[in-house]
């Protein structure tokens, strides 16, 4: 595909969380100051700081966005699009786009995982589609088809078509997709972001060779999950 292009920004906190973290910090500080200066006892102040300080730090951890580069050969490699745990490696009937059997690899992201999503392969984005739906628990099999999700269809330089599906969970209610139709995409680039617990499915040709097993943890943009034929 010629010279590999990187459009990474050096982000430590993901841009999806900057406004929320800033506004919530201002509100919490104002409330803490009121508790400190208005009340005769400091006990409510310290309880507030302990409870909501922990909650804010948890949110800060959720929105962290590590800078990563895949150092291996990207040719025919399928790299994990998300941090999390492998919950599905099986053949499924994909009837929305391919209308045939595909190898599906699913990664479940807990609220404590990084929730940035990366492109798992390099190629050209052929389709981006958002589908409204239910909010079943993300690890359930029916979540892949029935939950709200966003699909990104990518064609690799070798002609393989790879479908990546961002799935909302029981708590996650916002899917952000940066992929644009007819643009080239590259491993190391952010494909999108999902808030709170959620899941990402990757649909591959049946002759793709899995490199992972159910229950194995993954690191987005680092763990090789399959190799294309």
JOFENTA-V780599 format. One record per residue. N is the residue number from 1. SS is DSSP state (alpha for helix, beta for strand, coil for the rest). OMEGA is omega in whole degrees, 0 to 359 (* if undefined). NEAR is the number of other ideal C-beta (glycine too) atoms within 10 Angstrom. Layout:
n->N ss->SS omega->OMEGA near->NEAR
n->N ss->SS omega->OMEGA near->NEAR
This chain:
n->1 ss->coil omega->181 near->12
n->2 ss->coil omega->182 near->6
n->3 ss->coil omega->181 near->4
n->4 ss->coil omega->183 near->10
n->5 ss->coil omega->175 near->12
n->6 ss->coil omega->179 near->9
n->7 ss->coil omega->182 near->9
n->8 ss->coil omega->170 near->12
n->9 ss->coil omega->181 near->8
n->10 ss->coil omega->183 near->6
n->11 ss->coil omega->174 near->16
n->12 ss->coil omega->173 near->9
n->13 ss->beta omega->185 near->13
n->14 ss->coil omega->183 near->19
n->15 ss->alpha omega->179 near->14
n->16 ss->alpha omega->184 near->19
n->17 ss->alpha omega->186 near->19
n->18 ss->alpha omega->181 near->12
n->19 ss->alpha omega->182 near->9
n->20 ss->alpha omega->180 near->12
n->21 ss->alpha omega->181 near->16
n->22 ss->alpha omega->181 near->11
n->23 ss->alpha omega->180 near->10
n->24 ss->alpha omega->178 near->16
n->25 ss->alpha omega->179 near->13
n->26 ss->alpha omega->180 near->10
n->27 ss->alpha omega->181 near->11
n->28 ss->alpha omega->179 near->16
n->29 ss->alpha omega->179 near->10
n->30 ss->alpha omega->179 near->10
n->31 ss->alpha omega->179 near->14
n->32 ss->alpha omega->179 near->17
n->33 ss->alpha omega->178 near->11
n->34 ss->alpha omega->179 near->13
n->35 ss->alpha omega->183 near->18
n->36 ss->alpha omega->187 near->14
n->37 ss->alpha omega->185 near->8
n->38 ss->alpha omega->184 near->9
n->39 ss->coil omega->180 near->11
n->40 ss->coil omega->179 near->5
n->41 ss->coil omega->181 near->8
n->42 ss->coil omega->183 near->11
n->43 ss->alpha omega->178 near->10
n->44 ss->alpha omega->179 near->14
n->45 ss->alpha omega->183 near->18
n->46 ss->alpha omega->176 near->14
n->47 ss->alpha omega->179 near->11
n->48 ss->alpha omega->180 near->16
n->49 ss->alpha omega->182 near->16
n->50 ss->alpha omega->184 near->10
n->51 ss->alpha omega->186 near->10
n->52 ss->alpha omega->173 near->15
n->53 ss->alpha omega->177 near->13
n->54 ss->alpha omega->180 near->10
n->55 ss->alpha omega->180 near->12
n->56 ss->alpha omega->178 near->14
n->57 ss->alpha omega->176 near->10
n->58 ss->alpha omega->178 near->11
n->59 ss->alpha omega->178 near->15
n->60 ss->alpha omega->178 near->14
n->61 ss->alpha omega->180 near->12
n->62 ss->alpha omega->184 near->19
n->63 ss->coil omega->179 near->21
n->64 ss->beta omega->185 near->15
n->65 ss->coil omega->183 near->19
n->66 ss->coil omega->176 near->14
n->67 ss->coil omega->184 near->11
n->68 ss->coil omega->174 near->17
n->69 ss->coil omega->176 near->10
n->70 ss->coil omega->187 near->18
n->71 ss->coil omega->182 near->7
n->72 ss->coil omega->177 near->10
n->73 ss->coil omega->183 near->8
n->74 ss->coil omega->183 near->18
n->75 ss->coil omega->178 near->11
n->76 ss->coil omega->181 near->16
n->77 ss->beta omega->174 near->18
n->78 ss->beta omega->186 near->28
n->79 ss->beta omega->181 near->26
n->80 ss->coil omega->179 near->28
n->81 ss->coil omega->185 near->30
n->82 ss->coil omega->168 near->30
n->83 ss->coil omega->177 near->24
n->84 ss->beta omega->183 near->26
n->85 ss->beta omega->178 near->17
n->86 ss->beta omega->179 near->20
n->87 ss->beta omega->179 near->18
n->88 ss->beta omega->168 near->17
n->89 ss->beta omega->185 near->17
n->90 ss->beta omega->174 near->12
n->91 ss->beta omega->180 near->10
n->92 ss->beta omega->172 near->16
n->93 ss->beta omega->178 near->10
n->94 ss->beta omega->189 near->19
n->95 ss->coil omega->182 near->9
n->96 ss->coil omega->182 near->12
n->97 ss->coil omega->187 near->15
n->98 ss->coil omega->182 near->14
n->99 ss->coil omega->175 near->8
n->100 ss->beta omega->180 near->10
n->101 ss->beta omega->178 near->13
n->102 ss->beta omega->172 near->22
n->103 ss->beta omega->181 near->20
n->104 ss->beta omega->174 near->20
n->105 ss->beta omega->184 near->27
n->106 ss->beta omega->178 near->25
n->107 ss->beta omega->177 near->29
n->108 ss->beta omega->179 near->22
n->109 ss->beta omega->175 near->26
n->110 ss->coil omega->179 near->16
n->111 ss->coil omega->182 near->16
n->112 ss->coil omega->178 near->12
n->113 ss->coil omega->167 near->22
n->114 ss->coil omega->184 near->22
n->115 ss->coil omega->169 near->29
n->116 ss->beta omega->177 near->27
n->117 ss->beta omega->180 near->30
n->118 ss->beta omega->172 near->25
n->119 ss->coil omega->182 near->25
n->120 ss->coil omega->179 near->28
n->121 ss->coil omega->175 near->25
n->122 ss->coil omega->181 near->21
n->123 ss->beta omega->181 near->21
n->124 ss->beta omega->179 near->15
n->125 ss->beta omega->182 near->19
n->126 ss->beta omega->184 near->15
n->127 ss->beta omega->172 near->15
n->128 ss->beta omega->184 near->18
n->129 ss->beta omega->177 near->14
n->130 ss->beta omega->182 near->12
n->131 ss->beta omega->175 near->15
n->132 ss->coil omega->181 near->8
n->133 ss->coil omega->182 near->14
n->134 ss->beta omega->179 near->12
n->135 ss->coil omega->174 near->16
n->136 ss->coil omega->174 near->19
n->137 ss->coil omega->192 near->14
n->138 ss->coil omega->184 near->27
n->139 ss->coil omega->180 near->16
n->140 ss->coil omega->181 near->14
n->141 ss->coil omega->183 near->14
n->142 ss->coil omega->181 near->10
n->143 ss->alpha omega->184 near->26
n->144 ss->alpha omega->183 near->20
n->145 ss->alpha omega->189 near->18
n->146 ss->alpha omega->182 near->15
n->147 ss->beta omega->170 near->25
n->148 ss->coil omega->181 near->21
n->149 ss->beta omega->176 near->23
n->150 ss->beta omega->182 near->22
n->151 ss->beta omega->175 near->20
n->152 ss->beta omega->180 near->26
n->153 ss->beta omega->185 near->21
n->154 ss->beta omega->173 near->23
n->155 ss->beta omega->181 near->15
n->156 ss->beta omega->178 near->18
n->157 ss->coil omega->179 near->14
n->158 ss->coil omega->178 near->11
n->159 ss->coil omega->176 near->8
n->160 ss->coil omega->175 near->18
n->161 ss->beta omega->183 near->17
n->162 ss->beta omega->178 near->23
n->163 ss->beta omega->177 near->20
n->164 ss->beta omega->184 near->27
n->165 ss->beta omega->173 near->26
n->166 ss->beta omega->188 near->26
n->167 ss->beta omega->174 near->28
n->168 ss->beta omega->180 near->26
n->169 ss->coil omega->181 near->25
n->170 ss->coil omega->181 near->17
n->171 ss->coil omega->182 near->13
n->172 ss->coil omega->182 near->22
n->173 ss->coil omega->179 near->13
n->174 ss->coil omega->176 near->12
n->175 ss->beta omega->177 near->21
n->176 ss->beta omega->180 near->18
n->177 ss->beta omega->180 near->18
n->178 ss->coil omega->182 near->16
n->179 ss->coil omega->179 near->22
n->180 ss->coil omega->179 near->11
n->181 ss->coil omega->177 near->12
n->182 ss->coil omega->174 near->9
n->183 ss->coil omega->175 near->11
n->184 ss->beta omega->180 near->16
n->185 ss->beta omega->185 near->24
n->186 ss->coil omega->170 near->18
n->187 ss->coil omega->186 near->22
n->188 ss->coil omega->179 near->20
n->189 ss->coil omega->176 near->18
n->190 ss->beta omega->176 near->23
n->191 ss->beta omega->181 near->25
n->192 ss->beta omega->183 near->23
n->193 ss->beta omega->176 near->23
n->194 ss->beta omega->182 near->27
n->195 ss->coil omega->177 near->20
n->196 ss->coil omega->186 near->17
n->197 ss->coil omega->185 near->21
n->198 ss->beta omega->188 near->32
n->199 ss->beta omega->174 near->27
n->200 ss->beta omega->176 near->30
n->201 ss->beta omega->175 near->24
n->202 ss->beta omega->180 near->26
n->203 ss->beta omega->186 near->24
n->204 ss->beta omega->172 near->24
n->205 ss->coil omega->184 near->16
n->206 ss->coil omega->181 near->10
n->207 ss->coil omega->174 near->9
n->208 ss->coil omega->183 near->21
n->209 ss->beta omega->179 near->12
n->210 ss->beta omega->177 near->17
n->211 ss->coil omega->183 near->16
n->212 ss->coil omega->179 near->18
n->213 ss->coil omega->179 near->8
n->214 ss->coil omega->181 near->13
n->215 ss->coil omega->182 near->9
n->216 ss->coil omega->176 near->15
n->217 ss->beta omega->178 near->13
n->218 ss->beta omega->173 near->24
n->219 ss->coil omega->182 near->15
n->220 ss->coil omega->179 near->26
n->221 ss->coil omega->180 near->25
n->222 ss->coil omega->184 near->16
n->223 ss->coil omega->175 near->21
n->224 ss->beta omega->182 near->18
n->225 ss->beta omega->179 near->22
n->226 ss->beta omega->173 near->23
n->227 ss->beta omega->179 near->14
n->228 ss->coil omega->181 near->18
n->229 ss->coil omega->* near->11
